[in-house]
Amino acid sequence: MTTLTLASGSTLADTGDTTGSVVVVVIALAFALAGAVLFLAGVVSVLRSGNYASGGKAVWVLAMLAFPLVGPLAWFVWGRKSTMSNPPSAG
């Protein structure tokens, strides 16, 4: 007579698959944390910038809210050094 046994959870866990899963979760959390820090740093940098009036700051913050990763990157690459100045007045 033959018996059939099913693999238990502890037998499947011993195969090493959990180590790979833990590494993936830790890497994902690290990227999420880095993205959150980049987003917060971008918003703070926009709000403290003296190069933009309140309307320009609002546009940049809305862009960061719409594009949480690309928005802060665009701010740090292009936005920080540029200004939204008024055209020179005639006369």
C-alpha positions, 0 to 999 in steps of 0.5 A: 500500500502506498501513501500520499503525503502533501507538502506542508508549509514548512517544507515549502518554506525551507526551499529558500524562496522566502529569502528572495522574497524578503530581498525584493520587499526590502529593495521595493521599500528602499525605492519607495522611501527614496521616492518619498524623500525626493518628493518631500525635498522637491516640495520644500525646495519649491516652497522656499524658492525665491525665484518664483512667485506664488503662482509659479510655485503652485504650478510646480507643486501641482506638477509634483503631485501629478507626477510624483517621481518625474516632477521633483526630478524636473524641478531639481534639473531645470526648475531650481535655476530658472525664473518666471520673471515679468517682461521688462516694462516699456517706458 
